[in-house]
Amino acid sequence: MPTRPDWSRLETQARSQLQRLSLGEKLGMLDGDTPFWGGLGAIALHDASHRRPWPAGVVERLGIGGLHFVDGPRGVVLEGGATTFPAPIGRGASWNVDLEERIGEAMGLEARSFGANLFGGICVNLLRHPGWGRAQETYGEDPVHVGAMGAAATRGVRRHAIACVKHFALNSIDSARFRVDVGATERVLQELYLPQFRDGLEAGALAVMSAYNSVNGAWCGQHPHLLREILKDRWGFRGFVLTDFIFGLRDGVAAIQAGQDLEMPFRMIFAATLPAAVAAGQVPEALIDAAVLRMLLAQATVPAGAYPPALRGCRAHRQLAREAAAGSIVLLRNAGGVLPLSGIASLAVVGHLADAVNLGDRGSSDTRPTPGSVLTPLAGLRAAAPELRLHHDNGSDPAAAAALAARTDAALVVVGLDWRHEGEHIHPGDLAPILRQAPPPAWLLRLCGRRRLLPLWTAVAAMVAGVTRFGTARAGGSFASGDRTVLELPPPQEALILAIAAANPRTVVVLMGGGAILCEAWRQRVPGLLLLWYPGEQGGAALADVLLGRISPSGRMPFSVPTEAGHLPPFDPRARHITYDLWHGYRRLARSNRPAAFPFGFGLSYSRFSHTDPAVAWLPTPAGDEGALELAVTVTNTGTVEAAEVVQVYAEPPGEAVERPRRTLVGFARVSLAADASRRVAVGIPLRRLAWFDQGRDAFVLESGRHRLVVARHAEDGGIGVDLDLLGGVVGR
């Protein structure tokens, strides 16, 4: 574990730097160091986001090195050989916090090798609807699970760089992110959409990225309740808040007053408004000082020293990517023990994705691995089983592919989604109102003067918005995809699956993608079904390990897949207003008595496990702590192969005081066991997770009565339980 910062010493250092800064220098530290127009052009025309970190707050006169931001949900996004790991949704399927911490550290090391000290790759937005285009960038649908994974990544990153968690908050519709207002009660915020951010801060994140959308009528980049009242006052956050990039601010004065500290990555709204506002006394200099101090304090926590380029894509990180890809694979169906593949001499490998580089979205999370470093499913099988006769068909002609499958001992169909189906999205019409707030270029002022500026600048802003969208697509962006409203595979892919399944009774389907894929038209027709996600550069090797039985699949679903889309919450990618409530994912399915096709937490193994002797004990807690329980259970691998189990603990509350979900995840642990081995596994459960948020008391309240803790294999599994009679009362804020 990294040591806790010596805050007293660091604050003394930061205050000393602050006192030597002029007002102009302090104002200059509140936004990125890149000029707006040159930077926008560099992104649109030269793919600048993938070429270098974005600097902010560099003051050469005083030797202040500043912040240097790089993105990276699945690896550092810059060109130069960084490792591409599985997308976060796949890593979420591993439920492996220890592995995620190691991945976070690897990303922090590689970020530093590029000169970055601020890493923005930790997305903890909740997956409310699995059609969200950026589902691949988060870990899943449940706040406890997402919070644990995000906290693990944070602990790893912070050993070497400032960890940034994003996007604060309720950001989970991409195509409307610049205009949608999300309505949510305080209870919904505190129980579902904020806890995972708090987990990241408690793990050491010193940066929080605000979101583009608005919440309850206020833009997140200038939201006093979110940024100041909750984040800074209630949670005691010591770090700084930065905007989402380019379009994260609407009103500079409102933003600084609300608690926004840094506009990224350009000199834009803050630069255009704050100097005059400070001069007029509208914004006190103390607010500027407070923001600058937070950034100086965060910079002071970053370890000194050079990080060599040889860290990028090194053998240890490639092996880590392979381990992560293997751990993320979810076995959804294995009728007749079709997997692992054994006793076969020939295999038909069908589908264009079988031999395509398919790493995920090509927006801001796009990675640039070294050419030739990505192992596709076909390449992974060829390397792992040279004795196996592999026959590849891209599936463009289902009849020809079926004829090939009929001549082989087994068939593997690799289908799914890519960057053209889901991903980040920019709707150019939404950008013009924001761009109008930016400082107009000097040439425009010279051309028309200030009196005639507004109508002309409105037209120019709309034109620039269109150019920005075109430029990002030209540079390889995915901004034509966005959110999905049709959750099934494209019809040609479904037809291909059915044709191969009819031709070969030993057909295994491998699904790639980041969000939910509904399989009802064909899943009962195939004996084998695996989820590979976007598996990173070592995905082909990991898939071969699982298919050939060298590793038992251990992934568990990070979200629920329903039997039909109508069982999901309402989802309009172009919404202007939407209400988020307590009911999505497994909570919603249970409330409406709709069994999932694949429940949250579900996944098969090549082995079998038993859970016995659950027992609960109170954990000793320091004075002032909110209290916690520990549930221990004996886990036994009753099968014949080494494998990993994910112990999931769900709470079933009394539910008499207020309506609550029937069951919620309150803790989990992953354990690897040899055949016939047993281990006592303990899962810590803070009392806050058993409570509900009472808006009247502005606190988390534990109900009096009988609470049941259930050890289960997934959200719909009966499991084994322990009853607890608890006294009610406030357990924290």
SESEDO-518065 format. One record per atom (N, C-alpha, C): x, y, z. Coordinates in steps of 0.1 Angstrom, whole numbers, plus 5000, padded with zeros to 4 digits. Example, Ala and Ser with C-alpha at 12.3 -4.5 7.8 and 13.67 -1.06 7.14 Angstrom:
BEGIN
513249435078/512349555078/513249675078/512849785071/513749895071/512950005079/
END
This chain:
BEGIN
500849885000/500050005000/500950135000/500550234992/501350354993/501150425006/502150495011/501950565024/501050685022/500450715033/499550835033/500450965032/499951065025/500751185024/500851255037/501951325039/502251405051/501551545048/500251555051/499551675046/500051805052/500451795064/501051915071/502251975063/503151885060/504351925053/504051975039/503151895032/502851925018/502052065017/501152085027/500452215027/501352335029/502352315038/503352425041/504052455028/504452345021/505152365008/504252434998/503052394996/502152454987/501752594990/501652625003/501352765006/502552855004/503652805005/504852885002/504952914987/504552824979/504552844964/503452954961/502252934967/501153024965/501453164968/502153194979/502553324983/503453394973/504153314965/505153374956/504553404942/503253354940/502653374927/501953514926/502053574915/501253694912/499853654910/498953754910/497553734907/497353684893/498053734884/497953694870/498453544868/499453514875/499953374875/498953274881/498353324892/497253234898/496053214889/495653324883/494553314873/494953224861/496153224857/496653144846/496652994850/496752964863/496752824867/495352764867/494352834865/492952784866/492452724853/493352724842/492952664830/494152594823/493852514813/494952454806/495852554800/497152514797/498052614792/498052624777/497252544770/497152544756/496152654751/496552744742/495552834736/494352764730/493252824731/491952764727/491952724712/492252824704/492052804689/493152714684/494352734688/495352644683/495152504688/494752484701/494552354706/493352284699/492252354697/491152294690/491452244676/492252324669/492652284656/493652164656/494452164667/495352044668/494651914670/493551924678/492751804680/492051764668/491351864661/490551824650/491351784638/492551844636/493351814624/494551724626/495051724638/496351654640/496251544651/495051514656/494951404666/495751434679/495751554683/496651594694/496451524707/495151484710/494951414722/495651284724/496151234713/496851104713/498351124711/498851244712/500251274709/501051324721/500451384731/501151434742/500251464753/500751474766/499851514777/499451654775/498351694782/497851824782/498351904794/499052014793/499652084804/498652184810/498852204823/498152314830/498952364842/498952494844/499552544856/501052544857/501652544845/503152544845/503552694848/504452714858/504952844861/506452834861/507052854850/508552834849/509352924858/508853044860/509553144869/509853094883/508853014888/509052954901/509352804901/509552754890/509852614889/508652524892/507452574890/506252494892/505952414880/506152284881/506052194868/504652184863/503652204871/502252204867/501652064866/500452054860/499751924858/499851894844/500051764841/500151714827/499251594826/498051614820/496951514819/497051424808/496751294811/496651194800/495451104804/494651064794/493550974796/493950834795/493050744798/493450604796/492550494803/491250494801/490450384807/491050244804/491550224793/492050084790/493550094787/494250194791/495650214789/495950354784/497150404786/497550544783/497250554768/496550664764/496050684750/497050734741/498250764745/499250834736/499950734728/500350774716/501150694707/502550674713/503050554712/504350534717/504550404725/503650304722/503850174727/503250144741/502350224746/501650194759/500850064758/500749994769/500049864770/498549894769/497849814760/496349824760/495749704768/495149744779/494549644788/493049624783/492349514788/490949504785/490249634790/489149664783/488249774787/487849754801/487549864808/487149854822/485949764825/484949764816/483849674818/484249524819/485249484811/485749354812/486549334825/487349434829/488049414841/487049414853/485949484851/484849474861/484349334862/484249264851/483749124851/484749034859/485949074861/486848984868/486548994883/485949104888/485749124902/486949104910/488149144905/489449114910/490049244914/489849294927/490449424931/491949424932/492549304935/493949304936/494549324922/494049254912/494449264899/494249414894/493149474897/492849604892/493849704898/494249684910/495249774917/496549764909/496949644905/498149624898/498049684884/496949674878/496749744865/496849894867/496149954877/496250094880/497750134881/498550054888/499950094890/500650094877/500349994868/501049984855/500650104847/499450144847/498950264840/499650384845/499750394858/500450514864/501950514860/502650404860/504050394855/504150444841/503250394832/503350424818/502950574816/502050624823/501650764822/502850854825/503550814836/504750894839/505850884829/505950774822/506950754811/506750854800/505550904798/505151004788/505351144793/505651164806/505751294812/504451344818/503451254819/502151284826/502251264841/501551344848/501451324863/499951324867/499051334858/497651334861/496951244852/496351134858/495851024850/494351024851/493651034840/492151044840/491450924835/491950804838/491350684832/490450604842/490050664853/489250594863/487750644862/486950574854/485550614852/484650524862/483950594871/483150514880/481650554879/481250604867/479850634865/479150494865/477950494870/477150374871/476450344858/476450214854/475850174842/474350154844/473650264843/472150264845/471450184834/471950204822/471350124810/472450074802/472449944799/473649884792/473749914777/472850004772/473050054759/473850184758/474250234770/475150354770/476350324761/476750424753/477850404744/479150384751/479350444763/480550434770/480450334782/479550234780/479450134790/480850064792/481550054781/482849984782/483850054791/483650184794/484650264802/484450254817/483250194821/483050184836/483050034839/482850004852/482949874857/481649794858/480549864858/479249784859/478149874865/477149794869/475849864873/475649884888/476549834896/476349834911/477349924918/476950014927/477850114933/478950044942/478649934949/479649874957/480649804948/480249734938/481249674929/482049774921/481449874916/482149984908/483050054918/482550084930/483450164939/484650084943/484549954945/485649874949/486749864938/486249854925/487149844914/487849974912/487050084912/487650214910/488650254921/488350214934/489250244945/490550164943/490450044938/491649964935/492550024925/491950074914/492750134903/493350264909/492550334917/493150464923/494350434932/494250324940/495450294948/496650264940/496450204929/497650174920/498150294913/497350374907/497750494900/498450594910/497950614922/498450714931/499850684936/500350564934/501750544937/502750624928/502250664916/503150734907/502550864901/501250884902/500651004896/499351034903/498751154900/497551194906/496451114899/495551044907/494450974901/493251054901/492551054889/491351134887/490151044884/489151054893/487850974890/486851064883/486051004875/485151084866/483850994863/482851064858/482551204856/481451244866/481751344874/480951374886/479751464882/478551424880/478051294883/476751264874/476251144875/475151094868/475251104852/476551084848/476851084834/476750944828/475650914821/475550784815/474650774803/474550894796/473950894783/474850974774/475450924764/476450994757/475951084746/474951044739/474551124727/473851254732/473451264744/472751384749/473551454761/474851414762/475551454774/475751604775/475651684764/475851824765/474551904767/473451834768/472151904770/471251844780/471451714784/470451644792/470551694806/469351714812/469251744826/468751614833/469451564843/469151444850/468551484863/467251444866/466651464878/466851344888/467151374900/467351264910/467151324924/466551244932/466351284946/467651274953/467751334965/468951324973/469251184977/468151104980/468350964983/468950884972/468450904960/469050834948/470450874946/470851004948/472251044947/473050974957/472650974970/473550924980/473650774981/472550704977/472550564977/473250494965/473050554953/473450494941/474550554933/474450694931/475250754921/476450824926/476650834939/477750904945/478750814953/478250704959/479150624968/480450584961/480450544948/481650494942/482650604940/482250734939/483150844939/483850864953/483050844963/483550854976/484550754979/484350624974/485250524976/486650554969/486550614957/487750654950/488550764958/487850854964/488550964972/489150904984/488450814991/489050745003/490250664999/490350614987/491450544982/492650634978/492450764978/493550854975/493450934962/492350934955/492151014943/492251164948/493051244941/493151384944/492651474932/491951414923/491351484912/489951424909/488951514907/487651464903/487251544890/486851474880/486451544868/484951554868/484451684867/483051704866/482451664853/481151654852/480451604840/479951714831/479551674819/478951774809/477551794813/476751694817/475351704818/474951794830/473751824831/473251894843/472451794852/472351834865/471651754875/470751844882/469451814882/468451894889/468552034885/468752064872/468752194867/470052274867/471052224873/472352294873/473452214866/474252274857/475352204850/476352154861/476852034858/477751974868/479052044870/479452114859/480652194861/480552324869/479352354873/479052474881/477952444891/478052324897/476952274906/477352284921/476952384928/477452404941/477052294951/475952224949/475652114958/476551994956/476851964943/477751844941/479151884944/479651994939/481052024940/481552074954/480752164959/481152234972/480552164984/479152154984/478452104996/478751954998/478751874988/479051724990/480451694989/481151724978/482451684976/483451744986/483451874987/484451944995/484051955010/482751995012/482452015026/482051885033/481151805028/480651685035/481751575035/482351555023/483351445022/484751495026/485051625027/486351675031/487451645020/487051655008/487951634997/489051734996/490351694997/491451784997/491951814983/491551744973/492151754959/491351864952/491451864938/490851964930/489851904920/489051994915/488051954905/488452014891/488451924881/488751974868/487551944859/487352024849/486252004840/486451884830/485351834825/485551744814/486051834802/486551774792/487351854783/486651944773/487152064772/486752164762/485352224765/484352144767/482952194768/482352174782/483252174792/482752144805/482252264814/482352384808/481952504815/480952584807/480052654814/479152744807/479252884813/479552894826/479653024832/480853024842/481853104839/483153094846/482953144861/482153244863/481953294876/481153194885/480053144879/479253044887/480152924890/481052884880/481752764882/482752774894/483552884894/484552904905/483852924918/482652984918/481952994931/481352864936/481052774926/480552644930/481552544934/482852564931/483852474935/484652414924/484452464912/485252414901/486652484902/487752404900/489052464902/489852474889/489652394879/490452394868/489652364855/489852444845/489152424832/490252364823/489852244816/490752184808/490152164794/491052154784/492552164784/493052304779/492052394776/492452514770/492252644779/492852754775/492452884780/491152924774/490052914781/488752934775/487853014783/486852954790/485853034797/486453104809/487153034817/487853094829/488653214824/489553194814/490453294810/489653414804/488453394799/487653504793/486853584803/486653524815/485753584825/486353624838/487253534843/487653554857/488553674860/489453714851/490253834854/489353964857/488353984848/487454094850/486654084863/486153954865/485353934877/486153954890/487353914890/488153944902/488454094904/488754154893/489054304893/487854384898/486654334894/485354404898/484954364912/485654274919/485254224932/484054124932/483754074920/482653984919/483053844924/484353814922/484953694927/486153724936/486053694949/487153724958/488453654954/489553714956/490853654953/491053524962/490353524973/490553404982/489953274975/488953294967/488453174959/489553124949/490253214943/491253184933/492453114941/492753164952/493853114961/493552964965/492252944969/491852814973/491952714962/491552744950/491652654939/493152624935/493952724935/495352714932/496052624942/495752644955/496352574966/496052424964/494852394961/494452254959/495252184948/495552254937/496352194926/497852184930/498352284937/499652274942/499852164952/498852144960/498952034970/498951904963/498151884953/498051754946/499451724939/499951834933/501251814926/502351774935/502251824948/503351794958/503351644962/502251574959/502151434963/502851344953/503151394941/503651304930/505051274932/505451144932/506851114934/507751174923/508951224928/509951284918/510651164911/511351204900/512151114893/511651084879/512551034871/512251004857/511750854855/510750844846/510250704843/510550674829/511350574826/511850544813/510750494803/510950524790/509950474780/509950324780/510950254785/511050104784/509950044793/509250124801/508150074809/506950044800/506850114789/505650094781/505649964774/504549894775/504449764768/505449664772/506049674784/507049584789/506449444791/507349344793/506849204794/505949194806/506249254817/505349244829/504049304827/503949414819/502649474817/501849394806/502549334797/501849254787/501249124794/502049074803/501548954811/500348994819/500349114825/499249164833/498049184824/498249224812/497049244803/496449104799/497349004798/496848874795/496048814807/496648834819/495948784831/494548854832/494548984829/493249054831/492249014820/492748984808/491848944798/491248804801/492048714806/491548584810/490648584821/490948674831/490048684843/488748754840/488648824829/487448894825/486448804817/486848704811/486048614803/484948554811/483648574807/482548514814/481948394805/481948284811/481348164805/479848164808/479048184798/477548204800/476748074798/477347994789/476647864786/477647754783/477447634788/478347524785/477547394785/476647384776/475747264776/476547144771/476347034779/477046914775/478546914777/479047014784/480547024786/481247044773/480747124764/481447154751/482747214753/482847294764/484147354768/484647294781/485947284782/487047324773/487047234760/487647284749/487747214737/488747104739/488346974737/489346864738/488946754728/489846674725/489646564716/489246604702/489646724698/489346764684/490746784676/490646764663/491846784655/491646904646/490446954644/490147064635/489147154641/489247284638/488347384643/488047494633/486747514630/486347624621/486247754630/486947854626/486847984633/486248084624/485048124627/484148204618/483848344624/483848434614/483548574618/484648674615/484348794610/485448884607/486148934620/485448934631/486048974644/487148874649/487048754643/488048654648/489448694644/489648774634/490948814630/491148964628/490349034636/490349184635/490849234649/491549354648/491949424660/490649494665/490149454677/488949514682/489149544696/489549664699/489949714712/488849794719/487849844711/486849924717/486750064710/486150154718/485850294713/487050364707/486850444697/487950524691/487850664694/487150694706/487050834710/488250874719/487950934731/488950984740/489650864747/489050744747/489750634754/490550544744/490650584732/491350504722/492850494725/493350374724/494750344727/495450324713/496750334714/497550324701/498650224704/498250094704/499349994707/500349984695/501449934698/502549914688/501949824677/502149864665/501549774654/502049634655/501149544653/501549404654/501549344668/501249424678/501249374692/499949314697/498849334689/497549284694/497349144689/497049054698/496748914694/495248904693/494748874680/493348854678/492948714683/491648674683/491348544687/491948434678/492048454665/492648364656/494148354658/494748464660/496248464662/496548394676/495748414686/495948354699/495848204698/494848154691/494648014689/495847944681/496248014671/497347964663/498647944671/498848054679/500048044688/499947934699/498747924704/498547834715/498447684711/497947654700/497647524695/498147494681/499447494679/499847484665/499547344659/499247244667/498847114662/497347114657/496547214661/495147214658/494947274644/494247204635/493947254622/492847364623/493247484620/492347594621/491947644607/490647664605/490147704592/489347834595/489747944589/489048064591/488148104580/486948154583/486048214573/485448334579/485448444572/485048574577/483548584579/482748484575/481348484577/480548564568/481148624558/480348704548/479348624541/479648494538/478648404532/478348294542/477148314549/476848214559/476748064554/476348044542/476247914536/477647854535/478547924530/479947874528/480547854542/480347944551/480847924565/480247804572/478947774569/478347664575/478847534569/479147534556/479747414550/481147384555/481847494558/483147474564/483047414578/482147464586/481847424600/481447274600/480747234590/480247094590/481346994588/482547044582/483646954579/484646954591/484447024601/485447034612/484846974625/485646944634/485246874647/484446974656/484747104655/484047204663/484047334656/483247424660/483147554654/483147664665/483947774662/484047894670/483548014662/482448074667/481948194660/482248314668/483048404663/483348534670/482648644664/481648704671/480848804667/480648914678/479949024675/479749124685/479849264680/480249354688/480249494686/481649544684/481749664677/483049734676/482749884677/483749964674/483650114676/482550174667/482150104657/481050154648/479650134655/479550044665/478250014671/478050094684/479050124691/478950184704/480250264707/480050374715/481250454718/480850594721/481850674723/481750824726/481050894714/480250994717/479551064706/479451214709/479651284698/479551434699/478451464689/477451534693/476351584684/476751734682/477151774670/477651904668/476652014671/475351994670/474452094673/474452134688/474952044696/474952074711/476152154715/477152164706/478352234710/478252384707/477552434698/477552574694/477252664706/476152634714/475952724725/477052734735/477852624736/479052634745/480152714739/480352684726/481452754719/481252904719/480052944719/479753094719/480253154732/480453084743/481053134755/482553154754/483153084745/484653094744/485053224738/486353274741/486853394736/486953384721/486353484713/486453484699/487853504694/488253454683/489653464678/489853614675/491153654676/491553794674/491153844660/491253754650/491053794636/489553834634/488653764642/487253794641/486953934647/487553964658/487454094664/487854204655/489054184648/489554284639/488654294627/488054184623/487154184611/485954264613/485254244624/483854304625/483754404637/484654404646/484454494658/483454424668/483454484680/482654414690/481154434688/480654534682/479254564680/478654454671/479354414660/478754324651/479254174654/479854154665/480454024668/479453914671/478453944679/477653834684/476953744673/476253804663/475653724653/476653644644/477753704641/478753644633/479453534641/479653554654/480353454663/479453334665/478153354665/477153244666/477353154654/477453214642/477553134630/478853064630/479953134634/481253064634/481352954644/480652974656/480652864666/479952734661/478852754653/478252634648/479152574637/479852654629/480752594620/481852514626/482452574637/483552514644/483052384650/481852374655/481352254661/481352144651/480852174639/480852074628/482252034624/483152124623/484552094620/485252004631/484852034644/485451954655/484951814653/483651794650/483151654648/483851584637/483951664625/484651604614/486051564617/486751654624/488151634626/488451514635/487551494645/487751384654/487551254646/486551254637/486251134629/487451114620/487951214614/489151204605/490351144612/490451174625/491651124632/491350984638/490250924634/489950794639/488950784649/488150894652/487250894662/485950814659/485150784670/484050704668/482750774670/482750904666/481650984670/480350974662/480350864653/479150834646/478350724653/478950674664/478350554671/477450604682/478050624694/477250664706/476550554712/475350584717/474550494725/473750394716/473350284721/472650184714/471150174719/470250174710/468850154714/468350014709/469149954700/468849814696/469949724702/469649634711/470649564719/470949424714/470249384703/470549254697/471749274688/472349164684/473449164674/472749214660/473549264651/473049294638/472549164632/471449174624/470749054619/471748954611/472649014603/473548914596/474348834606/474748884618/475548814627/474648704634/473348734637/472448634642/472248524632/472048554620/471948454609/473148364608/474348424610/475548344609/475648244620/475248294632/475348204644/474348084642/473148114637/472148004635/472647904625/473247954614/473747874603/474847784608/475747834616/476847754621/476347654631/475447694640/474947604650/474247484643/473547514632/472847404625/473747304619/474947354615/475947274608/476847194617/477047244629/478047174638/477447174652/477247054658/476647054672/477647104683/478947114679/479847164689/480247304686/479247394686/479447534682/479547624695/480647704696/480847794707/480847934701/480048024707/479948164703/480748244713/481648334707/482348434715/481848574712/481348644722/480848774720/481848874724/482048984715/482849094719/481949214720/482349314729/481549434730/481749484745/481049594747/481149664760/479849674767/478649674760/477349684767/476649544765/475349544769/474549424769/474249384754/474249254752/473849204739/472749104742/471549124737/470449034739/470648914730/470448794735/470748674728/469548574726/468348624729/467248534730/466948464717/467248524705/466948454692/467748334690/468848314697/469748204693/470548144705/470448194717/471348144728/471047994732/469747954730/469447814733/469847714722/470247774711/470647684700/472147654699/472947724708/474347694708/474747634722/475647534722/475947474735/476947564743/477847644736/478847724743/478747874740/478847954750/478748094749/479648164759/480548254754/481548324762/481448474759/481648554769/481848694767/483348734768/483848784757/485248824757/485448974759/484349054758/484449204759/485349264749/485949374752/487049434744/488349394752/489049294747/489949224757/491349274757/491649384750/493049434751/493949364741/495249404742/496149354732/496549204734/496249144746/496549004748/495248914748/494248974743/492948904744/492948774736/493548764725/493648634718/494348524725/495448554732/496148454740/495248414752/494548514759/493748474770/492548394766/491948424754/490848334750/491248194747/492448174741/492948044739/493247974752/493748044762/493947974775/492647924780/491547994779/490247944784/489647844775/489647864762/489047764753/489747624754/491047624756/491747504757/491847444771/491247504780/491247454794/492447474802/493347564798/494547594806/494247684817/493147764816/492647844827/491147824828/490547804840/489147794841/488547934840/487447964833/486848094832/486348134846/486548254850/486148304863/485448434863/485148494852/484448624851/483048604856/482548714861/481148724865/480548844860/479248844856/478548954850/478649084858/479149194852/479149324860/477849394858/476949344850/475549404849/474649294845/473349324846/472349224842/471949234827/471849114821/471349114807/469949064808/468949144804/467549094805/467149004793/465948954793/465548874782/464948964771/464549084775/464049174765/464349324769/464549414760/464949544763/463849624771/462549584770/461549644777/461649634792/462449544797/462649524811/463649624817/464349704809/465349794813/464649934815/465350024822/464750164824/464650234811/463850334811/463750414798/465050474794/465250484781/466650524777/466450594763/466650734763/466550814751/467850884749/468650834739/469950894737/469951044734/468851104730/468751244727/467851314737/467651264749/466751324759/467251464763/466351544767/466651674773/466451664788/465451584792/465251564807/464951414809/465551364820/465351224824/465451214839/464651124845/464751104859/465350974862/466350974871/467050854876/466450824890/466050694892/465450654904/466350534910/465750464919/466550354926/466450224917/465750224906/465450104900/466150084886/467250014886/467849974873/468549844876/469049774866/469749654867/469049554875/469749474884/469149364891/468149414901/468249544906/467249594915/465849604907/465949654895/464649674887/464049544884/464849444879/464349314875/463749244886/464349254898/463749184910/462349254914/462349384913/461149454917/459949424908/460249394895/459249364885/459049214883/459749134891/459748994889/460048944875/461149004870/461648964856/462948894858/463048764857/464348694857/465248744846/466448754848/467448794838/467848674829/468248704817/468848604809/470148564815/470948664819/472248644826/472248744838/472048694850/471948794861/473248854865/473148974871/474349034877/475048934886/476348924884/477148834892/477248694887/476548664876/476548524871/477748494862/478248374863/479248324854/479548174858/479848094848/480147954850/481647924851/481947804855/483347764857/483547624852/484747584850/485047444847/485047364859/484947424871/484947354884/483647384891/483547334903/482347364911/482747404925/481847484932/482247534945/481047514955/481447504967/480447504978/480747614988/479647674994/479847775004/479147725017/479847715028/479347665040/479747745052/478947725063/479247785076/479447935076/478448005071/478548155072/478448205086/479148305090/479148365103/479448505102/478848585111/478948735111/479548775124/480548865124/481148925136/481249075134/481149145145/481449295145/482849315143/483249415135/484649455134/484949565144/486149555151/486449665160/486749795151/486249905155/486350025148/486850135156/487650225150/488150345158/487050435162/487350515172/486350615176/485950705165/484650725163/484150805153/483850735140/484250615139/483950535126/482550495126/481950465114/480550435113/480250295116/481250205118/480950075122/480949975110/481249855112/481249755101/481049615106/480549525098/480449385101/481449315092/481649185095/482449095087/481748965086/481448925074/480848795071/481948695066/482148585073/483048485069/482348355064/482848295054/482248175049/483348085044/483147955045/484147855040/483847825025/484747845017/484647815002/485447694999/484847594992/485547474988/485347454973/486547424967/486547384953/486247234953/485047194949/484647054949/484846994935/485447064926/485647014913/487046944912/487446934899/488746864896/489846954891/489547084889/490547174884/490747294893/491847354892/492047484899/491147584893/490547674901/489647774896/489447884906/488847994902/488548104911/487048114912/486648154924/485248174928/485148324933/483948384930/483648514935/482548504945/482948524958/481948524969/481248654969/479948654967/479148774967/478148774979/478148884986/477248894998/476249004995/474948964996/473849054994/473049075007/472549195008/471749225020/470249235016/469449165025/467949175023/467449245035/467049375034/466649455045/465249425050/464849475062/463449465066/462449535057/462849655052/462049725042/460749765047/460549795060/459349835066/459149985066/460250055068/460250195070/460050265057/460650215046/460650275033/460850165022/460350195010/460550095000/462050084996/462649964996/464049944993/464149824983/465249814976/465449694968/465449574976/464849464971/464749334978/466149284983/467149314974/468449264977/469449354970/470549384977/471649464972/472949404976/473949424966/475249374969/475849464980/476549404990/477149485001/478649445002/479149344995/480549314996/480849194988/482049174984/482449054976/483949034978/484348904975/485748874975/486048764965/487148764958/487548664949/488648574955/488448444953/489448354958/489748244948/491048214947/491448104938/491847984946/491347864942/491547744950/491947624941/492847544946/493147424939/491947324941/491947224932/490847114934/490847064948/489747044954/489546994967/490047084978/490447204975/490947294986/489847374991/489947415004/489047505011/489747625017/488947735018/489547855025/488447925032/488747985043/487748065050/487948205044/486948265039/486948395032/486148495040/486648605043/485948715051/485748835042/484548885043/484049005035/483649115045/484349225045/483949335053/482749415048/481849455057/480649525052/480349645061/480649765056/480349885064/478849895066/478449945078/477049955081/476350045072/477050145066/476350235057/475750155045/476350045041/475749965030/474449895034/474149875047/472949815051/471849925053/472250055052/471350155056/470650225043/469750305045/469150385034/469350535038/469250625028/469550765030/468150835033/468050885045/466850955049/467051105046/466351165036/466551305033/466151395044/465151355052/464651435063/465751455073/466551355076/467651355086/468951385079/468951385066/470251415059/471351315063/470951195064/471951095069/471450955065/472450865066/472150725063/471650665076/470550595075/469750545086/469650395085/469950325096/469850175097/468450145102/467750065095/466350015100/466549925112/465649935121/465549835132/464849715126/465249595131/464649475126/465649375121/465049275114/465849155110/466349185096/467749195095/468449205082/468949065079/468949035066/469548905062/470648925053/471848865056/472948865047/473048725040/473148735026/473048615018/474348605010/475048485012/476148455003/475648384991/475848444979/475148394967/476148394955/475848324945/476748314933/476348424923/475148484924/474748594916/473448654922/472948764917/471948834923/470648764924/470448654916/469148584917/469348444923/470548414928/470848284934/470248284949/469648174953/469048164966/470148174977/471248114975/472448124984/472148074998/473048105007/472848075021/472948205029/472148205040/472048335047/472248335061/472448445067/472548475081/471648585085/470848565095/469948675100/470548755111/470348885110/470848975121/469749065126/469549075139/468649165145/469449295149/469149405142/469849525144/469049635149/469649715158/468949835163/469049945152/468050025150/468050135141/468850255146/469050345136/469650465140/470550525129/471050645131/471950715121/473250645121/473850605109/475150545109/476150625101/475750745097/476750835090/476150925080/476951015075/476451115065/477351085052/
END
